[in-house]
Amino acid sequence: MLPAVLTYEASVHALSWPGAIDALRRGHRLPRPEQGDLLLGSGDARLLNRAARIEGLGFAIKGDSIFPGNAAKGLPTVHGAVLLYDPDCGAVRAVIDSQLVTQVKTVADSLLGAQCLARPDSRHLLIVGAGAVAATLARGYDAAFPGIERISIWSRRTEQAQALAATLGDLRAKVAAVENLPEAVGQADIVSAATMARQPVLLGEWVRPGTHVDLIGAFTPEMREADDALIASALVYVDFVDTVVDRIGEIMQPILSGAISRGHVQGDLYDLVAADGSSRRSDDQVTLFKNGGGAHLDLMIASYVVEAVEASRICSTDG
């Protein structure tokens, strides 16, 4: 049997944020993954392959070409696909547009972390950054946290935040751009940062007790979004210890500076899901979740995408 070929446009309608979060919860109750990455090429043209195996879920390989110069040509800078393999016989189940898997994986990762660590009565979300991830974050949090009444968006360029806010008028929560970042951080219940920052944009002195901080942007040893004071004062979890603690500046740099020890990181999503409830210690506790991604998450979401699309087709046929 030929594998299914799932494009973004034809498949995204079948997905939901509750479904994606549940897929990650179920995936984190399975054994921890085997993983491997391969990077070829130069800064002008790279191929990044990320592979994972999870017992009971199978194998997945995500291959993305990264061509920064495409932006000047009006083309996407990243093209790719995820190959999902059957866990029982090894057949290719599906070839999936990697944009779909990455977009859903990235935000669902943070939403699951927030469900485990944020206060249940959170009402105000602040999104720091107004790039490609920010709109999906707003939609994901709006769907996964029914109590959120207000979403604020901050960007270094205020007009970018205003333009993004204008596209989100269909959300349940009220969405608006803000200009004063320290003030906005001090008013928020959840702060979600998705920037390309190499120096901290969030300072511990701005964060009020009880806030949950969700960090997405940093993915190299040189990048970070939160300062040492914020990392040191918070209850810190990461999505996967093996892919974050020794690889991403958000945690690496405070360890190197002596601001925290490795033991300051309490655990990862496997530990949070196993706890089966909120892992915050008090309503006044500042919690922090570092979203680092990983091929195991691509595998979990790719499997969910295939199941959701198949279910959608069955429903359409029955209808």
C-alpha positions as CSV (number, residue, x, y, z in Angstrom):
1,M,0.0,0.0,0.0
2,L,1.3,3.5,-0.9
3,P,1.8,5.9,2.0
4,A,-0.6,8.7,2.6
5,V,0.8,12.1,1.4
6,L,-0.6,14.8,3.7
7,T,-0.2,18.5,2.8
8,Y,-0.7,21.4,5.1
9,E,-3.7,22.8,3.4
10,A,-5.5,19.5,3.1
11,S,-4.9,18.3,6.6
12,V,-4.8,21.2,9.1
13,H,-8.7,21.3,9.3
14,A,-8.7,17.8,10.9
15,L,-6.5,18.9,13.8
16,S,-7.4,20.4,17.2
17,W,-5.3,21.8,20.0
18,P,-6.9,19.5,22.6
19,G,-6.2,16.6,20.3
20,A,-2.6,17.6,19.8
21,I,-2.0,18.1,23.6
22,D,-3.6,14.7,24.3
23,A,-1.3,13.1,21.8
24,L,1.7,14.5,23.6
25,R,0.4,13.4,26.9
26,R,-0.1,9.8,25.6
27,G,3.3,9.9,24.0
28,H,5.0,10.9,27.2
29,R,3.6,7.8,28.9
30,L,5.5,5.6,26.6
31,P,9.2,4.8,27.0
32,R,11.7,7.6,26.4
33,P,13.0,7.9,22.8
34,E,16.0,7.0,20.9
35,Q,17.1,10.1,18.8
36,G,19.6,11.2,16.2
37,D,20.3,14.4,14.2
38,L,22.3,15.0,11.0
39,L,23.2,18.4,9.7
40,L,24.8,18.9,6.3
41,G,25.8,21.9,4.3
42,S,26.7,25.5,5.1
43,G,24.9,28.5,6.5
44,D,23.6,29.4,3.0
45,A,22.1,25.9,2.3
46,R,21.6,23.3,4.9
47,L,19.8,20.0,5.3
48,L,18.7,19.0,8.8
49,N,17.5,15.5,9.4
50,R,16.0,14.6,12.8
51,A,15.0,11.0,13.6
52,A,13.3,9.3,16.6
53,R,12.1,6.0,17.7
54,I,9.6,5.4,20.5
55,E,8.7,1.9,21.5
56,G,5.0,1.3,20.6
57,L,4.8,4.4,18.3
58,G,7.4,3.6,15.6
59,F,9.9,5.7,13.8
60,A,9.9,9.2,12.2
61,I,12.4,11.2,10.2
62,K,12.0,14.9,9.6
63,G,14.1,16.3,6.8
64,D,14.2,20.0,6.3
65,S,16.2,22.1,3.8
66,I,17.1,25.5,5.1
67,F,17.9,28.2,2.5
68,P,18.0,31.7,4.2
69,G,18.4,33.3,0.8
70,N,15.0,32.2,-0.3
71,A,13.4,35.1,1.6
72,A,14.8,37.6,-0.9
73,K,13.2,35.5,-3.7
74,G,9.8,35.4,-2.1
75,L,10.1,31.7,-1.3
76,P,9.9,29.9,2.1
77,T,13.3,29.5,3.7
78,V,12.4,25.9,5.0
79,H,11.0,23.0,2.9
80,G,10.6,19.5,4.2
81,A,8.7,16.5,5.0
82,V,8.2,14.0,7.9
83,L,8.3,10.3,7.1
84,L,6.2,8.2,9.6
85,Y,7.0,4.5,9.8
86,D,4.7,1.8,11.1
87,P,5.8,0.4,14.5
88,D,4.9,-3.2,13.6
89,C,6.2,-3.8,10.1
90,G,8.3,-0.7,9.3
91,A,6.2,0.4,6.3
92,V,6.0,4.1,5.6
93,R,2.6,5.1,6.9
94,A,2.7,8.7,5.7
95,V,4.7,11.6,4.2
96,I,3.6,14.8,5.9
97,D,4.4,18.4,5.2
98,S,6.9,19.3,7.9
99,Q,5.4,22.8,8.3
100,L,2.3,21.2,9.7
101,V,4.1,18.9,12.1
102,T,6.5,21.6,13.3
103,Q,3.8,24.2,13.8
104,V,1.6,22.0,15.8
105,K,4.4,20.3,17.8
106,T,6.0,23.6,18.8
107,V,2.9,25.2,20.3
108,A,1.4,22.0,21.7
109,D,4.7,21.4,23.5
110,S,4.3,24.7,25.4
111,L,0.6,24.2,26.0
112,L,1.2,20.9,27.7
113,G,3.9,22.4,29.8
114,A,1.6,25.3,30.8
115,Q,-1.2,22.9,31.7
116,C,1.2,21.2,34.1
117,L,2.7,24.4,35.6
118,A,0.5,27.5,35.1
119,R,-2.1,28.5,37.6
120,P,-5.6,27.1,36.6
121,D,-7.1,30.6,37.2
122,S,-4.7,32.3,34.7
123,R,-6.6,35.1,32.9
124,H,-3.9,37.2,31.1
125,L,-1.4,35.9,28.5
126,L,1.4,38.0,27.2
127,I,3.1,36.9,24.0
128,V,6.6,38.3,23.5
129,G,7.5,38.4,19.8
130,A,5.2,38.8,16.8
131,G,6.8,36.4,14.3
132,A,5.5,33.3,12.7
133,V,5.0,31.3,15.9
134,A,3.1,34.1,17.8
135,A,-0.2,33.8,15.9
136,T,-0.3,30.1,16.5
137,L,0.6,30.5,20.1
138,A,-2.4,32.9,20.5
139,R,-4.7,30.5,18.9
140,G,-3.4,27.5,20.9
141,Y,-3.6,29.2,24.3
142,D,-7.0,30.6,23.4
143,A,-8.3,27.0,22.7
144,A,-6.4,25.2,25.5
145,F,-7.0,27.7,28.3
146,P,-10.7,28.7,28.3
147,G,-10.1,31.0,31.3
148,I,-7.8,33.3,29.4
149,E,-9.7,36.6,28.8
150,R,-6.9,38.8,27.6
151,I,-4.0,38.3,25.2
152,S,-1.3,41.0,24.9
153,I,1.3,41.0,22.2
154,W,4.7,42.8,22.4
155,S,7.3,43.2,19.7
156,R,10.3,45.4,19.3
157,R,8.4,46.9,16.4
158,T,5.1,48.0,17.8
159,E,3.5,48.1,14.3
160,Q,4.3,44.4,13.9
161,A,2.5,43.5,17.1
162,Q,-0.5,45.7,16.1
163,A,-0.7,44.0,12.7
164,L,-0.7,40.6,14.3
165,A,-3.3,41.6,16.8
166,A,-5.5,42.8,14.0
167,T,-5.6,39.3,12.5
168,L,-6.7,37.6,15.7
169,G,-10.1,39.3,16.1
170,D,-11.9,36.0,15.8
171,L,-10.5,34.6,19.1
172,R,-12.6,34.3,22.2
173,A,-10.0,36.4,24.3
174,K,-9.5,40.1,23.7
175,V,-6.3,40.6,21.8
176,A,-4.2,43.9,21.8
177,A,-0.7,45.1,21.2
178,V,1.3,46.6,24.1
179,E,4.3,48.9,24.1
180,N,5.7,48.7,27.6
181,L,7.2,45.3,28.1
182,P,8.2,45.5,31.8
183,E,4.7,46.7,32.7
184,A,3.0,43.9,30.6
185,V,5.2,41.2,32.1
186,G,4.2,42.4,35.6
187,Q,0.5,42.2,34.7
188,A,0.5,38.8,33.0
189,D,-0.4,35.4,34.4
190,I,1.4,33.5,31.6
191,V,4.3,35.0,29.6
192,S,5.1,33.1,26.4
193,A,8.3,34.3,24.5
194,A,9.0,33.3,20.9
195,T,11.9,35.5,19.8
196,M,15.3,35.1,18.1
197,A,17.0,36.9,21.1
198,R,20.6,36.3,21.9
199,Q,20.4,38.5,25.0
200,P,17.6,38.2,27.6
201,V,14.4,40.1,26.9
202,L,12.7,39.0,30.1
203,L,14.1,40.0,33.5
204,G,13.3,38.3,36.7
205,E,12.6,41.6,38.5
206,W,9.6,42.2,36.2
207,V,7.8,38.9,36.9
208,R,5.2,38.9,39.7
209,P,4.6,35.9,42.0
210,G,2.5,33.1,40.5
211,T,3.5,33.8,36.9
212,H,4.2,31.0,34.5
213,V,7.0,31.7,31.9
214,D,7.0,29.7,28.7
215,L,10.3,30.1,26.7
216,I,10.3,28.9,23.0
217,G,12.7,31.0,21.0
218,A,16.2,29.9,22.0
219,F,17.5,26.8,20.2
220,T,21.3,27.2,20.2
221,P,24.0,27.6,22.9
222,E,24.3,31.4,22.1
223,M,20.5,32.2,22.4
224,R,18.4,33.0,25.4
225,E,15.3,34.9,26.3
226,A,15.3,35.0,30.2
227,D,18.0,36.4,32.5
228,D,19.9,34.5,35.2
229,A,17.6,36.0,37.9
230,L,14.5,34.7,36.3
231,I,15.9,31.2,35.8
232,A,17.3,31.1,39.3
233,S,14.1,32.2,41.0
234,A,11.7,29.9,39.1
235,L,10.7,26.3,39.4
236,V,12.3,25.1,36.1
237,Y,11.2,22.3,33.8
238,V,12.2,21.6,30.2
239,D,10.5,19.5,27.6
240,F,13.3,16.9,27.3
241,V,16.5,17.0,29.5
242,D,18.6,15.4,26.8
243,T,17.9,18.0,24.1
244,V,17.9,21.1,26.3
245,V,20.2,21.2,29.3
246,D,23.5,20.8,27.5
247,R,22.5,22.3,24.1
248,I,20.5,25.5,24.6
249,G,21.8,28.8,26.1
250,E,18.7,29.3,28.2
251,I,19.9,26.7,30.6
252,M,23.6,26.3,29.6
253,Q,24.5,29.9,30.3
254,P,23.1,30.1,33.8
255,I,24.9,26.9,34.7
256,L,28.2,28.1,33.3
257,S,27.8,31.5,35.2
258,G,27.1,29.7,38.4
259,A,23.6,31.2,38.7
260,I,22.1,27.7,38.9
261,S,23.3,24.1,39.2
262,R,22.2,21.3,36.9
263,G,20.0,20.1,39.7
264,H,18.0,23.3,39.5
265,V,16.2,21.8,36.5
266,Q,13.5,19.7,38.2
267,G,12.8,17.4,35.2
268,D,11.0,17.3,31.9
269,L,7.6,16.6,30.3
270,Y,8.0,12.9,31.1
271,D,8.1,13.8,34.8
272,L,5.3,16.3,34.5
273,V,3.0,13.9,32.8
274,A,3.8,11.1,35.3
275,A,2.9,13.5,38.1
276,D,-0.7,13.6,36.6
277,G,-1.6,17.0,37.8
278,S,-0.1,20.4,38.6
279,S,3.5,20.4,39.6
280,R,3.7,23.9,40.9
281,R,4.4,24.1,44.6
282,S,2.2,27.1,45.5
283,D,0.0,29.8,43.9
284,D,2.9,32.3,44.4
285,Q,5.5,30.0,42.8
286,V,7.1,31.4,39.6
287,T,7.2,28.5,37.1
288,L,9.3,28.3,33.9
289,F,9.1,25.8,31.0
290,K,11.8,25.7,28.3
291,N,10.4,24.4,25.0
292,G,13.4,23.0,23.1
293,G,11.7,20.7,20.6
294,G,13.0,17.4,19.4
295,A,12.4,14.6,17.0
296,H,10.4,12.5,19.5
297,L,7.8,15.3,19.6
298,D,7.7,15.3,15.8
299,L,7.0,11.5,15.9
300,M,4.2,12.0,18.5
301,I,2.5,14.7,16.5
302,A,3.0,13.0,13.1
303,S,1.2,10.0,14.5
304,Y,-1.6,12.2,15.7
305,V,-1.9,14.0,12.4
306,V,-2.3,10.7,10.5
307,E,-4.9,9.4,13.0
308,A,-6.8,12.7,13.0
309,V,-6.9,12.9,9.2
310,E,-8.0,9.3,8.9
311,A,-10.8,9.9,11.5
312,S,-11.9,13.0,9.6
313,R,-12.2,11.0,6.3
314,I,-14.2,8.3,8.0
315,C,-16.6,10.9,9.4
316,S,-16.9,12.6,6.0
317,T,-17.7,9.2,4.4
318,D,-20.3,8.3,7.1
319,G,-21.8,11.8,6.7
